[in-house]
């Protein structure tokens, strides 16, 4: 699967952009099987990315958050984003 090969991209910013693109494509119901069914997505995200890149990944992953945690997980994620936005300039 292409998502697993993204770790070969050395530049964390380019990797985050590629991950976001794949996650948006994976949001289609016909693509939500495989690695996405059993992988904690946040553990695959690159370190050293900007807040904007992180929030793009979170937004692209909402289908996964909903699927694995339900509506409560979406609400908790939104609250966490607001909390982070207050202390991360």
N, C-alpha and C positions, 0 to 999 in steps of 0.2 A: 504494500500500500504506500502511496506517495507520502502520506503524513509521516510515516516512520523514517523516510529518507531525508526529511527536512533537517534532521539533526546533523547532517553532513554540511549544512550551510554554516560557515564560520561566523559570518556577520550576524549578530543577534537581531539587528533591525530588519535586515532582509529576511531572516528566518521568521520573525514575527509577522511580517507582511504576507509571506507565503502561507503561514499557518492560518492567518485570518481568512485568506482567500479560500483555502481548502475547507475550513470550518463553515464558511458561508455556503459553499456548495453542498457540504454534508448535511446542512439543515433540511434538505429535501428528504421526505420520508423514505424514499427508495435508497438513500445512501447512508442511513443511520445504523447500519449493522457493522459487524467487524470490529476493528480496533476501538471505535467510539463507544461501543456497548460496554466495554470492560476497562477502559483507560481513564484514569482521573486526569482530565485534560489540563488542569492548572499545573500539574506536575511536569508537563511536557513543554511549558512555555519557557522561552529563553530569559536568562537574567540579563540585566543591563539595558533594558528597554525603557523608553520614555513612558510617562503616564498616559499620553495619547495612544501609544501602541498597546499598552496594557488594557486600556478601556476598549479599544477596538477588538482585542481578543475576547474580552468578557462579553461584549455585545454579540460577537460572532458565535459565542458558545451558549447563548440563552436557551436554545433548543435542547442542548445537552443538560443544562442545569435543570430545566423544567422536567425533562425525562427522568432524571435521576433523583431529584429532590422535591419535585412538585411545586405548586404555587408558593409555598412557604419559602422554598429555597430562592425563588426569584425575588421575593420581598426582602429576604435577608441579604441577598447580593446587592440589591439597590441601596439598602441602608449602609452596607459596607463601603460601597462606592462613595456615598455622601460623606461618610466618616473619613475615608482616605483623602478625599478632596479638601477637607478642612485642614489637614496637617501636612499634606504633600504639595508644596508650591508649584 
